[in-house]
Amino acid sequence: MDREFLQRLLSRDVLLAIGVTVFVFGIILRGIAREQRRTLAARKQNELVTRQPGEPLAPPQQSHLEKHFAHYANGVFILGIIIAVVAAFR
């Protein structure tokens, strides 16, 4: 990478645009995470309603991403805020 390209990439306007884009992407991911939690709750509720009396409740099978997606979404959201604030004070 040449020095001029790196300076243009780290300019205030470009950093601000990147920060706002990442911030908006974080908002979208948080909405998806919220919907995913609702879906998991509805599945659990359906499992409670449809199981036979006396049948033990099986623990929900969740992948790592399903468990921690909200944390990743919040991380992207906060990263966008940090980048935009750094760009504003640059």
C-alpha positions, 0 to 999 in steps of 0.5 A: 500500500502506498502512503497516499492511499492510506492517508486517503483511507484514514481521512475524516470523510472516509472514516465517518462514512465507514463508521456510519455504515457500520453503525447502520449495519449494527442496527440491522443486525440487532433487529435480526437478533431480536427476531431470532430470539423471538423465533427461539421463544416461539419454538420453545413455547410450541414445544411446551404446548405440543409435548405429551404429558409426562414427556421430559422437556429436551434442552434446546439445541443451539449453535454458537452463532444462535447463542451469541448473535446478539453480542456480535450485533451489539459489537458491530453497533458499538464499533460503528459508533466508535469509528464515527466518533473518532472520525468526528474528532479527527 
